[in-house]
Amino acid sequence: MNLSPACFNVPLKPCHEFIHALGFAHAQSSYNRDDYVIINYENIIEGQEFAFDIKVNSKDCLEPYDTGSLMHYGRLAFSKNGNDTITPLDGNYEIMGQRVKIADSDIRKIRSMYCYNNCTATTNTKAPAILKLN
């Protein structure tokens, strides 16, 4: 992986990018994100809405949705007006979009897929019947 110098201006940004390389999408793109957050499309910069698309084939490895995941955007991601693009339904903004530590849920997903080879199970009921997860 080739990372630009700008990647190193944000703590753990390189880890975030490496988790993408391991096959994981952004947390707010999870098939079940609407149960945990509201996406405020009216506040998103035109042309960047795709960054909030739900990925039906997203892998959860049986881990619950986690707004504290290193893979979750913060409340103002791609905001065109300084207003929230993501609103957590539980009202907890403190951990959402953090880039301070790898969340325990991130570690469990990576271990599940690469150490134990059992990320073939998912709680995703919206995915196609036949789905290769790894």
N, CA, C and O atoms as a DFTB+ gen file, in Angstrom:
536 C
 N C O
     1  1       0.852      -1.165       0.000
     2  2       0.000       0.000       0.000
     3  2       0.901       1.231       0.000
     4  3       1.915       1.278       0.697
     5  1       0.520       2.202      -0.776
     6  2       1.263       3.449      -0.858
     7  2       0.405       4.548      -0.253
     8  3      -0.660       4.862      -0.785
     9  1       0.851       5.139       0.856
    10  2       0.096       6.183       1.540
    11  2       0.763       7.524       1.324
    12  3       1.988       7.633       1.376
    13  1      -0.042       8.545       1.083
    14  2       0.509       9.885       0.905
    15  2       0.922      10.446       2.269
    16  3       0.421       9.997       3.300
    17  1       1.828      11.423       2.280
    18  2       2.233      12.030       3.552
    19  2       1.049      12.604       4.339
    20  3       1.091      12.640       5.569
    21  1       0.001      13.049       3.651
    22  2      -1.169      13.601       4.333
    23  2      -1.852      12.558       5.216
    24  3      -2.532      12.906       6.182
    25  1      -1.670      11.288       4.884
    26  2      -2.273      10.206       5.668
    27  2      -1.731      10.188       7.093
    28  3      -2.393       9.699       8.009
    29  1      -0.545      10.713       7.274
    30  2       0.101      10.637       8.581
    31  2      -0.190      11.856       9.454
    32  3       0.334      11.968      10.562
    33  1      -1.025      12.768       8.954
    34  2      -1.412      13.958       9.732
    35  2      -2.525      13.657      10.724
    36  3      -2.758      14.439      11.645
    37  1      -3.209      12.547      10.552
    38  2      -4.313      12.158      11.431
    39  2      -3.900      10.885      12.153
    40  3      -3.530       9.904      11.508
    41  1      -3.957      10.883      13.493
    42  2      -3.585       9.666      14.223
    43  2      -4.385       8.455      13.730
    44  3      -5.600       8.531      13.549
    45  1      -3.709       7.384      13.525
    46  2      -4.265       6.090      13.111
    47  2      -4.907       6.076      11.730
    48  3      -5.544       5.087      11.369
    49  1      -4.761       7.134      10.952
    50  2      -5.266       7.111       9.578
    51  2      -4.647       5.968       8.776
    52  3      -5.357       5.299       8.026
    53  1      -3.332       5.725       8.914
    54  2      -2.775       4.571       8.191
    55  2      -3.435       3.248       8.611
    56  3      -3.667       2.384       7.765
    57  1      -3.735       3.081       9.891
    58  2      -4.422       1.858      10.345
    59  2      -5.798       1.753       9.698
    60  3      -6.204       0.669       9.278
    61  1      -6.513       2.859       9.616
    62  2      -7.816       2.901       8.964
    63  2      -7.688       2.396       7.521
    64  3      -8.481       1.569       7.069
    65  1      -6.689       2.899       6.816
    66  2      -6.492       2.514       5.421
    67  2      -6.085       1.048       5.293
    68  3      -6.513       0.374       4.356
    69  1      -5.273       0.546       6.211
    70  2      -4.889      -0.859       6.171
    71  2      -6.084      -1.770       6.446
    72  3      -6.170      -2.864       5.888
    73  1      -7.000      -1.328       7.297
    74  2      -8.203      -2.131       7.546
    75  2      -9.054      -2.202       6.279
    76  3      -9.676      -3.230       6.012
    77  1      -9.087      -1.120       5.497
    78  2      -9.734      -1.189       4.177
    79  2      -9.047      -2.258       3.328
    80  3      -9.708      -3.082       2.696
    81  1      -7.713      -2.234       3.322
    82  2      -6.964      -3.197       2.502
    83  2      -7.239      -4.637       2.940
    84  3      -7.107      -5.566       2.143
    85  1      -7.617      -4.820       4.192
    86  2      -7.965      -6.149       4.698
    87  2      -9.379      -6.566       4.299
    88  3      -9.798      -7.693       4.563
    89  1     -10.115      -5.648       3.660
    90  2     -11.415      -6.013       3.106
    91  2     -12.619      -5.434       3.811
    92  3     -13.746      -5.843       3.531
    93  1     -12.418      -4.499       4.714
    94  2     -13.543      -3.931       5.456
    95  2     -13.905      -2.543       4.944
    96  3     -13.035      -1.733       4.625
    97  1     -15.212      -2.287       4.872
    98  2     -15.731      -0.987       4.423
    99  2     -15.897      -0.060       5.625
   100  3     -15.661      -0.457       6.766
   101  1     -16.297       1.157       5.360
   102  2     -16.620       2.086       6.442
   103  2     -17.801       1.549       7.239
   104  3     -18.716       0.946       6.678
   105  1     -17.776       1.769       8.539
   106  2     -18.828       1.241       9.414
   107  2     -20.197       1.803       9.040
   108  3     -21.191       1.078       9.076
   109  1     -20.260       3.080       8.684
   110  2     -21.561       3.680       8.371
   111  2     -22.109       3.216       7.024
   112  3     -23.205       3.615       6.629
   113  1     -21.358       2.381       6.322
   114  2     -21.855       1.770       5.087
   115  2     -22.441       0.390       5.349
   116  3     -22.866      -0.294       4.418
   117  1     -22.466      -0.016       6.606
   118  2     -22.979      -1.329       6.965
   119  2     -24.453      -1.462       6.597
   120  3     -25.207      -0.489       6.620
   121  1     -24.843      -2.676       6.260
   122  2     -26.223      -2.971       5.881
   123  2     -27.221      -2.558       6.957
   124  3     -28.377      -2.279       6.638
   125  1     -26.804      -2.511       8.234
   126  2     -27.730      -2.221       9.332
   127  2     -27.527      -0.837       9.947
   128  3     -28.028      -0.577      11.041
   129  1     -26.820       0.036       9.282
   130  2     -26.496       1.338       9.865
   131  2     -27.724       2.176      10.204
   132  3     -27.681       2.970      11.143
   133  1     -28.829       2.016       9.453
   134  2     -30.016       2.835       9.711
   135  2     -30.666       2.516      11.054
   136  3     -31.522       3.265      11.523
   137  1     -30.265       1.415      11.667
   138  2     -30.742       1.078      13.008
   139  2     -29.970       1.840      14.082
   140  3     -30.363       1.827      15.248
   141  1     -28.864       2.509      13.701
   142  2     -27.975       3.143      14.672
   143  2     -27.690       4.618      14.399
   144  3     -27.433       5.384      15.327
   145  1     -27.735       5.016      13.127
   146  2     -27.439       6.406      12.779
   147  2     -28.404       6.898      11.698
   148  3     -29.012       6.113      10.970
   149  1     -28.518       8.212      11.623
   150  2     -29.269       8.856      10.536
   151  2     -28.249       9.549       9.649
   152  3     -27.374      10.260      10.144
   153  1     -28.354       9.349       8.349
   154  2     -27.507      10.059       7.393
   155  2     -28.296      11.275       6.915
   156  3     -29.393      11.142       6.372
   157  1     -27.734      12.441       7.119
   158  2     -28.386      13.710       6.763
   159  2     -27.882      14.148       5.384
   160  3     -26.968      14.964       5.271
   161  1     -28.490      13.593       4.354
   162  2     -28.034      13.835       2.987
   163  2     -28.075      15.313       2.603
   164  3     -27.287      15.759       1.769
   165  1     -28.973      16.061       3.199
   166  2     -29.079      17.485       2.866
   167  2     -27.832      18.274       3.278
   168  3     -27.627      19.394       2.808
   169  1     -26.996      17.697       4.153
   170  2     -25.785      18.378       4.620
   171  2     -24.513      17.900       3.936
   172  3     -23.429      18.415       4.211
   173  1     -24.636      16.923       3.051
   174  2     -23.467      16.330       2.401
   175  2     -23.108      17.115       1.143
   176  3     -23.978      17.513       0.369
   177  1     -21.806      17.328       0.958
   178  2     -21.307      18.010      -0.238
   179  2     -21.801      17.268      -1.476
   180  3     -21.691      16.045      -1.568
   181  1     -22.344      18.023      -2.419
   182  2     -22.837      17.427      -3.650
   183  2     -21.728      16.619      -4.313
   184  3     -20.591      17.079      -4.419
   185  1     -22.064      15.426      -4.754
   186  2     -21.109      14.546      -5.389
   187  2     -20.408      13.597      -4.423
   188  3     -19.689      12.699      -4.860
   189  1     -20.604      13.777      -3.126
   190  2     -19.962      12.911      -2.131
   191  2     -20.948      11.965      -1.453
   192  3     -20.582      11.234      -0.532
   193  1     -22.185      11.981      -1.906
   194  2     -23.221      11.141      -1.284
   195  2     -22.861       9.656      -1.342
   196  3     -23.237       8.887      -0.457
   197  1     -22.128       9.254      -2.390
   198  2     -21.750       7.846      -2.552
   199  2     -20.969       7.323      -1.341
   200  3     -20.997       6.126      -1.054
   201  1     -20.278       8.215      -0.638
   202  2     -19.478       7.808       0.517
   203  2     -20.349       7.278       1.659
   204  3     -19.840       6.694       2.616
   205  1     -21.645       7.482       1.552
   206  2     -22.583       7.052       2.586
   207  2     -23.498       5.928       2.096
   208  3     -24.463       5.568       2.770
   209  1     -23.192       5.381       0.930
   210  2     -24.001       4.279       0.405
   211  2     -23.898       3.067       1.320
   212  3     -22.839       2.786       1.882
   213  1     -24.999       2.359       1.460
   214  2     -24.994       1.096       2.195
   215  2     -24.372       0.029       1.303
   216  3     -24.696      -0.073       0.120
   217  1     -23.488      -0.752       1.875
   218  2     -22.866      -1.885       1.179
   219  2     -23.566      -3.147       1.662
   220  3     -23.315      -3.625       2.769
   221  1     -24.442      -3.676       0.826
   222  2     -25.233      -4.849       1.215
   223  2     -24.327      -6.018       1.598
   224  3     -24.674      -6.807       2.478
   225  1     -23.182      -6.135       0.952
   226  2     -22.270      -7.239       1.244
   227  2     -21.281      -6.923       2.361
   228  3     -20.272      -7.615       2.496
   229  1     -21.547      -5.900       3.159
   230  2     -20.613      -5.545       4.231
   231  2     -20.476      -6.699       5.217
   232  3     -21.432      -7.424       5.494
   233  1     -19.272      -6.846       5.733
   234  2     -18.954      -7.946       6.641
   235  2     -19.080      -7.458       8.081
   236  3     -18.493      -6.438       8.444
   237  1     -19.831      -8.169       8.892
   238  2     -19.852      -7.812      10.313
   239  2     -19.221      -8.889      11.187
   240  3     -18.969      -8.657      12.369
   241  1     -18.965     -10.063      10.617
   242  2     -18.338     -11.164      11.363
   243  2     -19.037     -11.386      12.698
   244  3     -18.403     -11.758      13.686
   245  1     -20.337     -11.158      12.721
   246  2     -21.196     -11.300      13.903
   247  2     -20.895     -10.274      14.992
   248  3     -21.304     -10.452      16.139
   249  1     -20.184      -9.201      14.641
   250  2     -19.915      -8.116      15.589
   251  2     -21.028      -7.082      15.503
   252  3     -21.476      -6.753      14.405
   253  1     -21.480      -6.566      16.632
   254  2     -22.504      -5.518      16.616
   255  2     -21.979      -4.231      15.975
   256  3     -20.772      -3.989      15.948
   257  1     -22.885      -3.420      15.467
   258  2     -22.547      -2.108      14.901
   259  2     -21.837      -1.283      15.967
   260  3     -22.238      -1.288      17.131
   261  1     -20.788      -0.580      15.573
   262  2     -19.986       0.166      16.552
   263  2     -19.645       1.545      16.004
   264  3     -18.829       1.664      15.090
   265  1     -20.263       2.588      16.556
   266  2     -19.945       3.959      16.126
   267  2     -18.523       4.344      16.543
   268  3     -17.972       5.319      16.032
   269  1     -17.929       3.587      17.467
   270  2     -16.559       3.842      17.909
   271  2     -15.514       3.122      17.082
   272  3     -14.324       3.186      17.392
   273  1     -15.944       2.438      16.033
   274  2     -15.008       1.758      15.150
   275  2     -14.073       2.773      14.497
   276  3     -14.473       3.894      14.182
   277  1     -12.845       2.368      14.303
   278  2     -11.882       3.199      13.574
   279  2     -12.353       3.426      12.143
   280  3     -11.875       4.335      11.463
   281  1     -13.286       2.603      11.691
   282  2     -13.794       2.664      10.330
   283  2     -15.050       3.527      10.201
   284  3     -15.626       3.605       9.116
   285  1     -15.481       4.166      11.271
   286  2     -16.702       4.985      11.231
   287  2     -16.349       6.445      10.988
   288  3     -15.426       6.976      11.607
   289  1     -17.077       7.092      10.093
   290  2     -16.913       8.530       9.877
   291  2     -17.386       9.301      11.105
   292  3     -18.179       8.804      11.904
   293  1     -16.887      10.509      11.234
   294  2     -17.346      11.418      12.277
   295  2     -18.602      12.152      11.848
   296  3     -19.040      12.041      10.703
   297  1     -19.164      12.889      12.758
   298  2     -20.450      13.556      12.546
   299  2     -20.440      14.569      11.406
   300  3     -21.487      14.828      10.811
   301  1     -19.288      15.146      11.088
   302  2     -19.224      16.210      10.083
   303  2     -18.570      15.770       8.777
   304  3     -18.235      16.607       7.939
   305  1     -18.388      14.479       8.601
   306  2     -17.724      13.989       7.388
   307  2     -18.442      14.482       6.134
   308  3     -19.647      14.282       5.981
   309  1     -17.696      15.125       5.244
   310  2     -18.207      15.638       3.970
   311  2     -19.340      16.656       4.144
   312  3     -20.205      16.774       3.277
   313  1     -19.334      17.380       5.246
   314  2     -20.375      18.389       5.478
   315  2     -20.133      19.608       4.594
   316  3     -19.010      20.103       4.492
   317  1     -21.190      20.079       3.965
   318  2     -21.084      21.263       3.116
   319  2     -21.421      22.537       3.873
   320  3     -21.187      23.639       3.375
   321  1     -21.972      22.393       5.082
   322  2     -22.462      23.571       5.793
   323  2     -22.131      23.584       7.286
   324  3     -22.644      24.426       8.022
   325  1     -21.285      22.666       7.738
   326  2     -20.920      22.611       9.151
   327  2     -21.942      21.897      10.022
   328  3     -21.777      21.824      11.240
   329  1     -22.988      21.374       9.413
   330  2     -23.994      20.609      10.156
   331  2     -23.703      19.122      10.029
   332  3     -22.990      18.688       9.124
   333  1     -24.265      18.350      10.952
   334  2     -24.031      16.907      10.981
   335  2     -24.434      16.237       9.679
   336  3     -25.493      16.507       9.113
   337  1     -23.548      15.348       9.219
   338  2     -23.915      14.458       8.129
   339  2     -24.348      13.105       8.699
   340  3     -25.076      12.350       8.054
   341  1     -23.893      12.816       9.908
   342  2     -24.271      11.579      10.592
   343  2     -24.736      11.921      12.001
   344  3     -24.042      12.609      12.748
   345  1     -25.911      11.435      12.349
   346  2     -26.455      11.645      13.688
   347  2     -26.678      10.280      14.337
   348  3     -27.458       9.473      13.831
   349  1     -25.995      10.016      15.454
   350  2     -26.215       8.733      16.129
   351  2     -27.570       8.725      16.828
   352  3     -27.925       9.692      17.502
   353  1     -28.324       7.646      16.673
   354  2     -29.655       7.569      17.282
   355  2     -29.589       7.569      18.799
   356  3     -30.538       7.988      19.462
   357  1     -28.462       7.095      19.362
   358  2     -28.347       7.087      20.824
   359  2     -27.814       8.410      21.377
   360  3     -27.680       8.562      22.591
   361  1     -27.509       9.369      20.493
   362  2     -27.044      10.687      20.923
   363  2     -25.589      10.741      21.353
   364  3     -25.119      11.799      21.770
   365  1     -24.863       9.638      21.267
   366  2     -23.463       9.597      21.703
   367  2     -22.534       9.960      20.552
   368  3     -22.234       9.132      19.692
   369  1     -22.086      11.210      20.552
   370  2     -21.160      11.681      19.526
   371  2     -19.701      11.489      19.941
   372  3     -18.807      11.599      19.102
   373  1     -19.447      11.206      21.214
   374  2     -18.087      11.205      21.751
   375  2     -17.143      10.263      21.030
   376  3     -16.003      10.628      20.744
   377  1     -17.604       9.055      20.732
   378  2     -16.687       8.077      20.146
   379  2     -16.806       7.972      18.631
   380  3     -15.936       7.390      17.983
   381  1     -17.867       8.526      18.062
   382  2     -18.110       8.379      16.631
   383  2     -17.062       9.136      15.817
   384  3     -16.873      10.340      15.990
   385  1     -16.386       8.411      14.928
   386  2     -15.379       9.024      14.078
   387  2     -14.029       9.183      14.739
   388  3     -13.171       9.908      14.234
   389  1     -13.827       8.512      15.865
   390  2     -12.561       8.647      16.587
   391  2     -11.415       8.058      15.770
   392  3     -11.595       7.088      15.034
   393  1     -10.251       8.651      15.909
   394  2      -9.038       8.157      15.275
   395  2      -7.922       8.068      16.314
   396  3      -6.766       8.390      16.037
   397  1      -8.300       7.619      17.530
   398  2      -7.358       7.554      18.644
   399  2      -6.900       6.126      18.910
   400  3      -5.751       5.903      19.291
   401  1      -7.795       5.157      18.711
   402  2      -7.424       3.762      18.958
   403  2      -8.226       2.853      18.047
   404  3      -9.301       3.207      17.564
   405  1      -7.673       1.676      17.828
   406  2      -8.405       0.655      17.088
   407  2      -9.430       0.091      18.058
   408  3      -9.079      -0.355      19.151
   409  1     -10.688       0.110      17.664
   410  2     -11.751      -0.371      18.545
   411  2     -11.651      -1.887      18.719
   412  3     -11.180      -2.604      17.835
   413  1     -12.099      -2.344      19.864
   414  2     -12.114      -3.786      20.123
   415  2     -12.900      -4.522      19.041
   416  3     -12.529      -5.626      18.643
   417  1     -13.991      -3.908      18.564
   418  2     -14.789      -4.562      17.516
   419  2     -13.992      -4.701      16.219
   420  3     -14.147      -5.690      15.503
   421  1     -13.141      -3.719      15.911
   422  2     -12.289      -3.815      14.717
   423  2     -11.321      -4.989      14.856
   424  3     -11.136      -5.765      13.919
   425  1     -10.713      -5.112      16.024
   426  2      -9.760      -6.198      16.272
   427  2     -10.458      -7.552      16.174
   428  3      -9.924      -8.487      15.577
   429  1     -11.649      -7.657      16.759
   430  2     -12.368      -8.936      16.703
   431  2     -12.737      -9.305      15.263
   432  3     -12.670     -10.478      14.894
   433  1     -13.125      -8.323      14.451
   434  2     -13.449      -8.612      13.046
   435  2     -12.216      -9.108      12.293
   436  3     -12.288     -10.088      11.551
   437  1     -11.100      -8.436      12.484
   438  2      -9.859      -8.824      11.795
   439  2      -9.434     -10.221      12.246
   440  3      -9.067     -11.062      11.426
   441  1      -9.487     -10.458      13.549
   442  2      -9.132     -11.799      14.055
   443  2     -10.074     -12.856      13.502
   444  3      -9.646     -13.943      13.113
   445  1     -11.346     -12.532      13.470
   446  2     -12.331     -13.491      12.987
   447  2     -12.040     -13.882      11.538
   448  3     -12.110     -15.056      11.174
   449  1     -11.715     -12.889      10.723
   450  2     -11.501     -13.169       9.311
   451  2     -10.147     -13.809       9.038
   452  3     -10.056     -14.745       8.244
   453  1      -9.099     -13.319       9.684
   454  2      -7.757     -13.729       9.304
   455  2      -7.074     -14.682      10.276
   456  3      -6.181     -15.423       9.863
   457  1      -7.446     -14.692      11.517
   458  2      -6.805     -15.599      12.474
   459  2      -7.589     -16.890      12.665
   460  3      -7.014     -17.967      12.825
   461  1      -8.915     -16.762      12.645
   462  2      -9.759     -17.919      12.924
   463  2     -10.516     -18.397      11.696
   464  3     -11.178     -19.434      11.737
   465  1     -10.424     -17.642      10.596
   466  2     -11.077     -17.994       9.336
   467  2     -12.559     -18.335       9.516
   468  3     -13.067     -19.281       8.915
   469  1     -13.238     -17.554      10.350
   470  2     -14.660     -17.837      10.544
   471  2     -15.542     -16.619      10.314
   472  3     -16.626     -16.510      10.889
   473  1     -15.077     -15.707       9.476
   474  2     -15.935     -14.573       9.127
   475  2     -16.777     -14.944       7.913
   476  3     -16.976     -14.134       7.008
   477  1     -17.258     -16.154       7.907
   478  2     -18.177     -16.562       6.855
   479  2     -19.605     -16.410       7.346
   480  3     -20.553     -16.557       6.575
   481  1     -19.755     -16.116       8.630
   482  2     -21.079     -15.894       9.202
   483  2     -21.305     -14.400       9.349
   484  3     -20.383     -13.647       9.662
   485  1     -22.519     -13.989       9.125
   486  2     -22.884     -12.588       9.275
   487  2     -24.324     -12.512       9.734
   488  3     -25.118     -13.413       9.467
   489  1     -24.657     -11.439      10.423
   490  2     -26.044     -11.233      10.817
   491  2     -26.810     -10.517       9.715
   492  3     -27.985     -10.191       9.883
   493  1     -26.149     -10.272       8.592
   494  2     -26.749      -9.558       7.471
   495  2     -27.793     -10.424       6.776
   496  3     -27.455     -11.397       6.101
   497  1     -29.040     -10.072       6.943
   498  2     -30.117     -10.826       6.287
   499  2     -30.497     -10.203       4.948
   500  3     -31.362     -10.731       4.248
   501  1     -29.864      -9.088       4.581
   502  2     -30.171      -8.408       3.315
   503  2     -29.226      -8.823       2.204
   504  3     -29.441      -8.482       1.041
   505  1     -28.177      -9.559       2.557
   506  2     -27.191      -9.971       1.567
   507  2     -27.769     -11.073       0.690
   508  3     -28.703     -11.762       1.099
   509  1     -27.226     -11.248      -0.507
   510  2     -27.669     -12.351      -1.364
   511  2     -27.499     -13.681      -0.641
   512  3     -26.657     -13.800       0.248
   513  1     -28.286     -14.672      -1.014
   514  2     -28.256     -15.975      -0.361
   515  2     -26.874     -16.613      -0.436
   516  3     -26.424     -17.231       0.529
   517  1     -26.196     -16.467      -1.576
   518  2     -24.848     -16.981      -1.712
   519  2     -23.910     -15.790      -1.664
   520  3     -23.958     -14.910      -2.524
   521  1     -23.060     -15.773      -0.653
   522  2     -22.199     -14.615      -0.434
   523  2     -20.847     -15.095       0.052
   524  3     -20.746     -15.726       1.104
   525  1     -19.823     -14.803      -0.702
   526  2     -18.475     -15.145      -0.268
   527  2     -17.927     -13.960       0.506
   528  3     -17.783     -12.871      -0.049
   529  1     -17.620     -14.159       1.783
   530  2     -17.184     -13.047       2.626
   531  2     -15.677     -12.961       2.779
   532  3     -15.182     -11.965       3.306
   533  1     -14.944     -13.939       2.351
   534  2     -13.486     -13.825       2.468
   535  2     -12.809     -14.587       1.368
   536  3     -11.580     -14.609       1.299
